[in-house]
Amino acid sequence: MPSNFGTILFIDDETNNLSSFKAAFRRKWNILTTSTSQEAFDLLSKNEVNIVVADQRMPEITGSEFLAEVRTKYPETIRILLTGYADITAIAEAINNGGIYRYFQKPWNEELLEEAFIHCMEVYKGRKEIAEKNNALIKSYDELESFVYSASHDLRAPLLSILGVIKLARVQKEKGLEQINYLDLIETSVVNLDKFIKNIINYYQNRKQETNLREIDLEMLVEETYANFRHYDIAEKINFLNEIPEKTIIYSDELRIKIILNNLISNAIKYHEPSLEEKFVNVTYTENSDTFVIAVQDNGKGISSDQQEKVFDIFFTGTNGRSIGTGIGLHIVKEAIAKLDGTISLESTEGVGSKFIIKIPLTSNESTS
């Protein structure tokens, strides 16, 4: 079996060369071989190939022409040219058009080629790491732009509402008019502001804090989460169901599990269906050999099919005119689950309800020690 050094694709129209190459390097590398460019591109499309080695002289296409095409279609691969003769023009073409990393004359020196492959992998991994960091920076920049825009609205809106209520109260006091309950209006604005600030804190903690695994009594954690919401006026007539078996202990990150449960249960309450007599939020737990599954289900308003893929986008608040959130909660949930190497899926029917299903790999205390 090949080691995890990497995958090399070798193309040469001579069968003996293919066999010799595979025999020389298969102990440390995953070797793919072919004699045609068509099959080579088929292999490239189906495998993560780190290094491509091509012989210069082939009947249908030269090695430099082949590597130039590889460079266009698979720019992340590291390319090496083998040539049996000193053709400066071919080598120059391979360097200029194929962007080759190295070239070697045949018959190849196994030790020099092996050394080159190791250097190639270092370059490949470095490029991949840079690309991943670049993508992360682009994502962070896009989120920062959205955050600045949303914060300017969602932080100022409650404050402006409070200022408006204060001005209205003063006007009515000066005119001797009957005072309405302005404290309720101010309280609503303050609560909305507090929710947004909490979401910002959760977002920051999830981004910056290292994963801290510990034993968690999931049934108790769900009950504690429910307790935080039961006093809300909007939640008075909602039946909170906890179908987690007693003494269910999971080994995970408590902060992130709390963030997940808080946001999903809060959303279920926020988007309940007022016309229903029997309203519920239900949390369930199952596990199999390698994952545990937490599901949060409600019989609320549901989410239209055209919006279900967008609900996890940062600051997405829907377009149906019924959204009353800031659009950051579900994004935080998805990011928290990603930190735990898990996934989240959504089953929802508009007017019937929603079910969020979280799958997280099972981790034991012993396996992480």
N, C-alpha and C positions, 0 to 999 in steps of 0.2 A: 504494500500500500504506500502511495506517495505521502510525503510529509506535507506540512502546511506552508512550505516555502512559497508556493504560488503556482499559477497555471501558465504554461508556455505553449503557444501554437507554432508548429514548424511546418512550412510548406516547401516542398521540393518535388520535382517530377520523377526523381529516381527512387524507386522502392527501397533499394539497399541503404541509401542515405537516411530515409525515414526510419528504418529499422535500427540503424546504428545510433541515430540521435536519441531515439526512445530508450534504447538499451543503456546508453551512457548516462542519461539524466533522470530516468524514471524513479530512482530510489529516493530522490529528494524533491522532485517536482512532479506536478500533474501534467503529463505530456499529451498534447493533442497533435495528431499529424494528418496531413492530407497532401494530395498531389495536384489539386485543382483550386483555382481562386474561388470558384463558385461554392465548393464545399467549405472552403476556408471562411467565407463570409457567413455561411450557414452556421458554422461552429462559433463564430464570433457573436452571432445574434442569440445563441442559446447558452453561452457560458461567459463568466467574468474572466476574460483573458487578460493577464497582466503584461505578458511579453509576447511579441510576434517576431519570429525569425523566418526570413525568406531567402531562398537561393536566388541569385541574380538571373541565371539562365534557365528560363522555362519556355515551353513552346507557345503557350497562348498569351502570356503576359510576362514582362520582365519583373524581377524582384523590386526594383525601384518604382515601377509603375504601380505594382500591387501595394507597396507600402504607402505610396502617395494617396491611394484610395482609402487605405486603412486609416491614415491620418485624418482624412476628411470625415469618415463615418464613425471612427472610434478614436478620437484624439487623446483619450486618457491612456491608451496602451503605449508601452515602450517598444520601439521598433529597432530591429537589428538586421543588417544585410550580410549575407554570406556570398562570397564570390570566389570562383576558382581561378580567376586571372586578374591581373592588375589593369583594370579598366578605369582610368581616372575620370572619364566622362560619366560612366555609370555611377561611380561613387559620388561625384559632385551632384548628379541628378537626385540620387537617393538622399543626400544631405539637404539639398535645397527644397525638393518637392516632397520627399517622404519624411523629412524631419527625423532621420534616424539617430539613435543614441550612439551606436557603435557599428563598425563593420569589421568583418574578419575574413581572412582568406582561407579557402579550403585546401587541403584537409584541415579541419579545425583542431585547435589545441584545447583539449577537454578542460584543463585546469584554468586556462585564461577565459574560456567561455563561461565556466562555472562562476568565476569571480565576477565577470560582467553581469551575469544574471542576478547575483546578490546585490550588486550596485543598482541594477535596474529596479529591483524591488524596493530598495530604499527610496529611489526617485519616485516610483509609483505611489508608495504610501505617503510620501511627503506631499505630492501633488493632490492626492485624495484628501488628505487632512486640510490642506489649504483651501480646497474647493468646499469642503464641509463647513469650515470656519467662515468662508466668504458667504455661503448660503445662510448661515446663522446670523451674520452681520446684516445681510439684506433683510432677513425676516425681522430682526430687532429694529432696524431702521424704519421698516414699514409699520411695525407695531407702535413705535415711538411717534410717528406722524399721526397715526390714528388716535393714540393716547392723548396727544396735545390737543387735537381737535375736540375729542370727546370730553376731556377734562375741562376745557374752557366752557363747555355747555353744561355738563352734568354737575360740576362743582359750583358754577355761578347760578344756575337756575333755581336751586332751593334758596340760596341767599337772596336773590332778587325777589323771590316769592315772599320771604320774610320781611324784606324792606317794604314791599307793596302792602302787606297786611298792616305793618306799623303805620305807614302813611295814611291808610284808609281809616285805621282806628283813631288817629289824631284828628282827621277831618271830621269824623262823626262825633268825636268828643267836643270839638269846637262848635259844631252846629247843634249840639244837644240832642243828637239822634240816638236811638236805641243801639246799644252795643251788642253785637253778635259774639259768638264764642271764638274770638281770634286765637286763643291759645291752642285750640284744636288744629287750626290751619298752620300755625307756626310749628306745632309738634310734628305734623305730617311732613313738612319741609325738612325739619331737622332729622327725622328718621330716614328720609330718602338720602340726605347728605351723608349720614352715618353709614348707611349701607354701601354707598359708593366708596367711601374711604376704607371700609373694611375690605372691600373687594380689591382695592389697590394694594393694601397691606398683604392680603393673601397672594396676589399676583407676584409681589416682590419676594415674599418668603419662599414661594414655590420655585422661583427662578434662581435664587441665591443659596438657599439652604441645602446642605448635603442630605442625602437620604439617611434617615436614622431609624433602623429597624428595631422593633421591640414587640413583646407580646401585647395583644389588644383584645379585650373582652368586647367582641363586636355587638352582642346583644345590649350590653350596658351602654356602649357608645351611641347606639341608635336611640335608646331611651333618653340619654342626655341631650341628644340633638333635638328630639321631639319636644322635650321639656322647654327648650329655648324658644320654641315657636307657639306653644299652646296658649300663651297669654295674649297673643295677637288677636285683635278683634276679628280680623279676616279669617282666623283659624278656629274660631269657637265651635263651628258646626261641622268641622272636618274630623272624620274618624281616622286616628293614627294607628296603623296596624304594624306589628313587629313580628314577623314570622321567622326570626332568627332562632335556631335551637339554643336552649340554655347552655351556658358555658362554652359557647363557640369562641375559640381562641385562634386568632390569626397572627402571623408574624409579619408585620409590615410597618410602614411609616405612619404614626398616629396623626401627625399634623396634616398630612396629605389626605388620609382617609376622612378626617374631620372636614377638610375643605370640600371634598367630593360630596359627602353626605349633606353638609350644610347647604350647598348651592342647589343640589338636586331637590331636596325637600323644600327649600325656600321657593324654588320655581313651581313645584307642584301645588303649593299653597297659593302662590301669587296668581297662577293661571287656572284656579279651580272654576268649575261651572256653577255659578250662584243659583241657577234655576233647579238644580238637582237637590232632592231631599236627602239622599244618601251619598255623601261625598267622602272619598277616602284617599289616603296615601299609604302605600304598603311597601315595606322593605323586606326582601327575601334573600336567602343565602343558600348556595349549593357549592359543591366542590367535586372535582374529579382527580385523576392521578397527578396532574401537573398544574392545575389552575383552580382558583376559587372565584366564584361569580356572585356579585352583589347586584340585585335588581331593584330599582326604585320605580314604582308604578302608581299612576293616578287615573281617575276618571274625569279629568278636567277638560279644558277646551281643545286639547290636541294641537298638532302642528301640521300645517298643510304640506303635501308631498313635495311641492316645489321649493320649500324652505328648509326641509330636513337636513340637507347636506350643508347648509350655510349656518345653522344655529351654533356651531362650534367656532365660527370665525369671530375674531375679536371685534367688539363693538357692533356686531350685527344684532339689530333689535326688531327685525321683521318689518313687513310692509303692509300688514293687514289692519293697521290702525289700532290694534288691541294690545300692543306691547307696552309694558309699564316698567321694563327693566333698563339697565344701562348697557347690556350687550357684552359684559365682560365675564359674567359668572360661568357660563358653559365653556368658554375658552379656557378659563382657569382650571375647570374640571378636567378637560382634555389634556392640558399641559401637566397637571398633577398625576394623572394616570400614566402619561408617557414617562414621567420620572420613575414610575414603578414598573416600567416595561410592560404595561398593560394596554388594553384596548377598550373603547366604549362604542356601543352601537345604539341605535334608536329605533323603536317600533312605535309608530304614532298614527292615529286616524283622527282627522279633524272632527270635533264634536263628540268623540268617544273617549279619548285619553291618550296618555303617553307612557312608554316604558323604556327606561334607560338601563342598559345592561353593561356592567363593568366586569371585565375578565382580567385578572392579575395572576401572574405565576405564583404558585405556592412556594414559599420559602420557609425553611425551618431554622431554628436557632443554631442547630448543630452545623448546617450546611454553610453558614456564613461566618462561623467562628474560625 
